[in-house]
Amino acid sequence: MPQQGDDMVAVRREMLDLLREQMEVLDSGLELTDGQLRECFDRHGRVQELREKLQAAVDEESKNGSSGELNSVGASTVKPSARGSSVHTIEPRRESLANL
């Protein structure tokens, strides 16, 4: 089972990287080109796929009744930053990822 936990950590890391990149583009203040918008939609689609993969793993873990690593998958929270924009953070929760 440790391999599955490592896989989920990698999935979460990829999600965070994609979301960080998304925020950098959207926070740039520049008008986005069609290519940049397409990349944003592609990143959004990939994040959704990864969220579904994490949710499936959490559901499977819950169904099996074990209390392993996957039960502490983080849920996204939005907190205002000093610059007035929103910052997404991950907080450990035992809830479903459907609330993201």
CORZI-V104958 format. One record per run of one state. SS is the DSSP state (A for helix, B for strand, O for the rest). FROM is the first residue (numbers start at 1). LEN is the number of residues. If there is no record, write none. Layout:
BEGIN
ss:SS from:FROM len:LEN
ss:SS from:FROM len:LEN
END
This chain:
BEGIN
ss:O from:1 len:1
ss:A from:2 len:26
ss:O from:28 len:6
ss:A from:34 len:31
ss:O from:65 len:4
ss:A from:69 len:4
ss:O from:73 len:1
ss:B from:74 len:7
ss:O from:81 len:5
ss:B from:86 len:7
ss:O from:93 len:4
ss:A from:97 len:3
ss:O from:100 len:1
END
